[in-house]
């Protein structure tokens, strides 16, 4: 009867149409009345595991997950469990996940009369559907979650950071004749220390994000991805390798190594973020280069990324963490000089690092400092008389306007500018690259 006329039949039919006249109660009575309480709704919804999962060939029983609000422990979750155990002896679901309620920025329940309702279609119209999805993923949904125009604006900025990280990498994988993962990839053992550091950071993100998805802690996945894009990539790795990308020979080993690292990062990132930023990941997938083994129909047709397995030593990790810390102080010192009108762009500056003892010995052994700080040159002196004292232990900094002429290609000030008669306005490195690229 339910299959033919739906649960409305319970209200429209006489009990005799459900129960044969031969059926008697223990007392001998054959007349029955219908129960009109709310139970029929819970019974109806509680049978969906049978009416839906067992009836549709594309689905399977039991369900992987039942998702509802925490009030359903005494409602749908319970009625489903009761009907399933009564008929099969087993639960109708493998897992249950509960969520809180959506409230406004002040924690108050939304009502049209209050005028505090945030409509999804308005959010999508202003920011796009992925920002709405990002808001859902950024919060611990097991508790009540807040939403307000201010929160959505802040999340749109976070979204832009993730998108711009992918955009920068895409721009540097498609320059010139493009990057082909099948032919241009450099083996991991030939990557630079810095490239390996970036991939080691990526491995940590892959592990954390996949574990967060498995446990439905989507906000942990979001924060791991966002932090990686902003702190490790945009503010550090990608900023530092610009010099290699823009100034090294197009097909040089060091440039291909950076492109290999960036491709691995983007290929992993787009897969990790796909469950949250569905439309953005699909857009990235269409524009990025692919391996011949990829399913080009879209991100969902491919597997989640596996860790690269790059292993770096504790000394290795400490080195780049140290450079990262000192770099933060150098950038602040550069900003002070820029504000004072001493320098313009960072390559107009020369930096002197003052340190003593083990700190001096350590920093003196790092040839990557000028590139890491995006300045023309770095001197490391034994002492403590630097003008700027930042947060990095045992280090002080002096920034000056860089000496020497500026190379018109890499913009750094170098004593070798003018040393090549064919390219008198370039430094020796850039002149060599021009000859190599142009034959």
C-alpha positions in Angstrom: 0.0 0.0 0.0 2.8 2.4 0.9 4.6 1.5 -2.4 1.5 2.3 -4.3 0.0 5.3 -2.5 2.8 6.5 -0.2 2.5 6.9 3.5 -0.6 9.1 3.0 -2.5 5.8 2.7 -2.3 5.5 6.5 -4.5 8.5 6.9 -6.9 7.8 4.0 -7.6 4.1 4.5 -9.6 2.2 7.1 -7.7 -0.2 9.3 -9.6 -3.1 7.8 -7.9 -2.4 4.5 -4.6 -3.2 6.2 -5.6 -6.1 8.4 -7.6 -9.1 7.3 -10.8 -9.8 9.2 -9.4 -13.1 10.4 -6.8 -11.4 12.5 -7.8 -11.2 16.1 -6.3 -9.7 19.2 -5.4 -12.0 22.1 -8.6 -10.9 23.8 -10.6 -12.0 20.7 -11.4 -8.5 19.4 -11.1 -8.0 15.7 -11.6 -4.2 15.6 -8.4 -2.0 15.5 -7.8 1.7 15.4 -5.0 3.5 13.7 -2.2 5.2 15.8 -2.2 8.8 14.8 0.8 10.0 16.7 4.1 11.2 15.1 5.5 7.7 15.1 4.5 7.0 11.6 6.9 9.8 10.3 9.8 8.2 12.2 8.7 4.8 11.0 8.5 6.1 7.4 11.9 7.7 7.5 13.4 4.8 9.5 12.6 2.4 6.7 14.5 4.4 4.0 17.5 2.0 4.3 15.2 -0.7 2.9 13.1 1.4 0.6 16.1 3.2 -0.9 19.3 1.3 -0.4 17.9 -2.1 -1.1 15.6 -1.0 -4.0 18.1 0.9 -6.1 20.7 -1.2 -8.0 23.3 1.7 -8.0 23.3 1.8 -4.2 24.3 -0.7 -1.5 23.2 -1.7 2.0 24.3 -0.7 4.6 24.9 3.0 4.0 28.5 4.3 4.4 27.2 7.2 6.4 24.1 8.7 8.0 24.5 12.5 8.3 22.0 14.6 10.3 21.7 17.0 13.2 22.4 15.9 16.8 18.7 15.8 17.6 18.4 12.7 15.3 19.9 10.4 17.9 16.3 10.0 19.2 14.8 10.4 15.7 16.0 9.2 12.3 19.2 7.5 13.6 17.2 5.6 16.2 14.2 4.6 14.1 16.5 3.4 11.3 18.5 1.4 13.8 15.3 -0.2 15.3 13.7 -1.2 12.0 17.0 -2.5 10.6 18.0 -4.5 13.7 14.4 -5.9 13.9 14.5 -7.1 10.3 18.1 -7.9 9.6 19.9 -8.0 13.0 22.4 -5.4 11.8 22.7 -1.6 11.8 21.7 0.1 8.5 24.8 2.4 8.5 28.6 1.9 8.9 29.0 5.3 10.5 26.9 8.3 11.9 28.0 11.9 11.6 26.2 14.7 13.4 26.3 18.5 12.9 25.3 21.6 14.8 23.1 24.4 13.6 23.8 27.5 11.6 23.6 30.8 13.6 24.5 34.4 12.8 27.7 36.1 13.7 26.5 36.8 17.2 25.5 33.2 17.9 21.8 33.9 17.5 19.4 31.6 15.7 18.5 33.0 12.3 14.9 34.2 11.7 13.5 36.2 8.8 11.8 38.5 11.4 15.2 39.4 12.8 16.7 40.0 9.4 19.8 38.0 10.3 19.4 35.3 7.7 22.3 34.7 5.3 20.9 33.1 2.1 23.2 30.7 0.3 22.1 32.0 -3.1 23.3 35.5 -2.1 26.7 34.2 -1.0 27.0 32.3 -4.3 26.0 35.3 -6.3 28.7 37.5 -4.6 31.6 35.1 -3.9 30.9 32.0 -5.9 29.9 28.5 -4.7 33.4 27.5 -3.7 33.6 30.2 -1.0 30.4 28.9 0.5 31.8 25.4 0.4 35.0 26.8 2.0 33.0 28.3 4.8 31.4 24.9 5.5 34.8 23.2 5.5 36.6 25.8 7.6 34.5 25.2 10.7 34.1 22.4 13.2 30.6 21.5 12.1 29.9 19.2 15.0 29.1 22.3 17.0 26.9 25.3 16.1 28.5 27.3 13.3 28.4 31.0 12.7 28.1 32.8 9.4 28.1 36.5 8.7 29.1 38.8 5.8 32.4 39.6 7.6 33.3 35.9 8.0 32.5 35.3 4.3 34.6 38.2 3.2 37.6 36.9 5.3 37.1 33.5 3.8 37.0 34.9 0.3 40.5 36.3 1.0 41.7 32.9 2.1 40.2 31.4 -1.0 42.1 33.9 -3.1 45.4 32.9 -1.4 44.9 29.2 -2.4 43.8 30.1 -5.9 46.7 32.5 -6.5 49.2 29.9 -5.3 47.8 27.6 -8.0 47.7 30.4 -10.5 51.4 31.3 -10.0 52.5 27.7 -10.5 50.4 27.3 -13.6 52.0 30.4 -15.1 55.4 29.0 -14.6 54.6 25.5 -15.9 53.3 26.9 -19.2 55.9 29.5 -20.2 57.9 29.0 -23.4 57.3 25.5 -24.8 55.6 24.4 -21.6 56.5 21.7 -19.0 55.7 18.1 -20.0 55.6 15.8 -16.9 56.3 12.8 -19.0 59.6 14.2 -20.4 60.7 17.1 -18.3 60.5 15.8 -14.8 63.8 15.7 -12.9 64.4 12.7 -10.6 63.9 13.5 -6.9 67.5 12.7 -6.0 68.7 15.5 -8.4 66.5 18.2 -6.8 68.2 21.0 -4.7 68.1 21.0 -0.9 65.4 23.7 -1.0 63.2 21.7 -3.5 63.4 18.7 -1.3 62.5 20.8 1.7 59.3 22.0 -0.1 58.4 18.4 -1.0 59.0 17.3 2.6 56.5 20.0 3.7 54.1 18.7 1.0 54.3 15.2 2.4 53.3 16.4 5.8 50.3 18.2 4.3 49.2 15.1 2.3 49.3 13.0 5.4 47.4 15.5 7.6 44.7 16.3 5.0 44.0 12.7 4.1 43.7 11.8 7.8 41.4 14.8 8.3 39.1 13.7 5.5 38.9 10.2 6.9 37.8 11.5 10.3 35.4 14.1 8.8 37.5 16.9 10.3 37.3 19.0 7.2 38.4 22.2 9.0 41.7 20.6 9.8 42.2 19.8 6.1 41.3 23.3 5.1 43.7 24.9 7.7 46.6 22.6 6.6 46.1 23.4 2.9 45.7 27.2 3.6 48.8 27.4 5.8 50.8 25.4 3.3 49.8 27.7 0.4 50.4 30.9 2.4 53.3 30.2 4.8 55.4 27.5 3.0 54.6 28.4 -0.6 53.6 32.0 -1.4 55.6 33.6 1.4 58.7 31.4 1.2 59.4 28.7 -1.4 57.6 30.3 -4.5 58.9 33.7 -3.6 62.5 32.5 -3.4 62.5 30.4 -6.6 61.3 33.3 -8.7 64.9 34.2 -9.4 65.6 30.7 -10.8 62.3 30.6 -12.8 62.8 34.1 -14.3 66.5 34.3 -14.7 68.0 30.8 -15.3 68.2 29.3 -18.8 64.8 28.1 -19.9 65.7 24.4 -20.0 68.5 24.4 -17.4 68.7 21.7 -14.8 68.0 24.0 -11.9 64.9 25.5 -13.6 63.6 22.1 -14.5 64.1 21.0 -10.9 62.0 23.9 -9.6 59.3 23.2 -12.3 59.3 19.5 -11.3 58.8 20.5 -7.6 56.0 22.9 -8.5 54.3 20.4 -10.7 54.3 17.7 -7.9 53.0 20.3 -5.5 50.2 21.5 -7.8 49.2 18.0 -8.9 48.9 17.0 -5.2 47.3 20.2 -4.1 44.5 20.1 -6.7 43.6 16.6 -5.7 43.7 17.4 -2.0 41.5 20.5 -2.3 39.0 19.0 -4.8 36.4 17.8 -2.1 36.2 21.3 -0.8 36.9 23.7 -3.8 35.1 21.5 -6.4 34.8 24.1 -9.2 38.2 25.7 -8.6 40.0 22.4 -8.7 38.2 21.5 -11.9 39.3 24.8 -13.4 42.9 24.2 -12.4 42.8 20.6 -13.7 41.8 21.8 -17.2 44.8 24.2 -17.5 47.6 22.3 -15.8 49.9 19.8 -17.6 49.3 16.1 -17.0 51.0 12.8 -17.0 49.9 10.4 -19.6 48.5 8.2 -16.9 46.1 10.8 -15.6 42.3 10.6 -16.3 41.7 13.9 -18.1 38.0 13.9 -17.5 38.5 15.6 -14.2 40.0 15.5 -10.7 37.4 13.2 -9.2 38.3 10.4 -11.7 41.9 10.4 -10.2 43.2 9.1 -6.9 44.2 11.2 -3.9 48.0 11.9 -3.9 50.6 9.7 -2.3 53.5 11.2 -0.4 56.7 11.7 -2.4 58.8 9.9 0.2 61.5 12.6 0.1 63.6 12.3 3.3 65.6 15.2 4.6 67.9 15.1 7.5 67.4 17.0 10.8 70.3 19.2 9.8 68.7 19.9 6.5 65.4 20.9 8.2 67.1 23.1 10.7 69.0 24.9 8.0 65.9 26.0 6.1 63.9 26.7 9.3 66.8 29.0 10.3 66.9 30.8 7.0 63.1 31.1 7.2 63.3 32.8 10.7 66.1 35.2 9.7 64.3 36.0 6.4 61.3 37.2 8.3 63.5 39.7 10.1 65.3 40.8 6.9 61.9 41.5 5.3 60.9 43.7 8.2 64.3 45.6 8.0 63.8 46.0 4.2 60.3 47.4 4.7 61.7 50.0 7.2 64.3 51.2 4.7 61.7 51.2 1.9 59.4 53.4 4.0 62.4 55.7 4.7 63.1 56.0 1.0 66.5 54.4 1.1 65.5 51.6 -1.3 62.7 50.8 -3.7 62.4 47.1 -4.5 64.3 44.5 -2.4 66.9 44.0 -5.1 68.0 47.6 -4.6 69.4 46.5 -1.2 72.5 44.9 0.2 72.2 43.2 3.5 74.7 42.6 6.3 73.9 39.9 8.9 75.7 40.2 12.2 76.0 37.1 14.3 78.5 35.6 16.8 79.9 32.2 17.7 78.0 29.3 16.3 75.4 31.5 14.7 78.1 33.3 12.7 79.6 30.0 11.6 76.2 28.6 10.7 75.0 31.6 8.6 78.4 32.0 6.9 78.0 28.5 5.5 74.7 29.3 3.7 75.3 30.5 0.1 71.6 30.8 -0.6 71.0 33.8 1.6 70.9 36.5 -1.1 68.4 34.5 -3.2 66.4 33.6 0.0 66.1 37.3 1.0 65.6 38.5 -2.6 68.4 41.1 -2.3 71.5 41.8 -4.4 74.0 40.4 -1.9 74.4 39.4 1.7 77.5 39.7 3.9 77.7 37.8 7.2 79.9 39.5 9.8 81.1 38.4 13.2 79.5 40.9 15.6 76.3 42.3 17.0 76.2 45.9 15.7 73.4 45.6 13.2 70.8 48.3 13.1 67.8 46.0 13.2 67.3 43.4 15.9 64.4 41.1 15.1 63.0 37.9 16.6 65.7 35.6 15.3 68.0 34.7 18.1 71.6 36.0 18.0 71.1 38.0 14.8 71.0 41.7 13.9 70.7 43.2 10.5 71.9 46.3 8.5 70.3 47.2 5.2 72.0 49.6 2.7 71.5 50.7 -0.8 73.2 48.1 -3.0 76.5 49.1 -4.7 77.1 48.5 -8.3 75.0 48.9 -11.5 71.7 47.1 -11.9 71.4 44.3 -14.4 68.5 45.0 -16.7 67.5 41.4 -16.9 67.6 40.1 -13.2 67.5 43.6 -11.6 70.2 42.7 -9.1 73.1 45.1 -8.5 76.3 43.2 -9.4 80.0 44.1 -10.0 79.9 42.0 -13.2 77.4 44.2 -15.0 79.1 45.4 -18.2 81.7 42.6 -18.2 80.3 41.1 -21.4 80.8 43.2 -24.5 77.8 41.6 -26.3 75.4 42.3 -23.4 76.9 45.4 -21.6 73.8 46.1 -19.5 73.6 42.5 -18.1 75.5 40.8 -15.3 77.8 37.9 -16.2 75.1 35.3 -15.2 72.4 36.8 -17.4 74.8 37.4 -20.3 75.7 33.7 -20.2 72.0 32.7 -20.1 71.2 34.9 -23.1 73.9 33.3 -25.1 72.7 29.8 -24.2 69.0 30.5 -24.9 69.6 32.4 -28.1 72.4 30.1 -29.3 
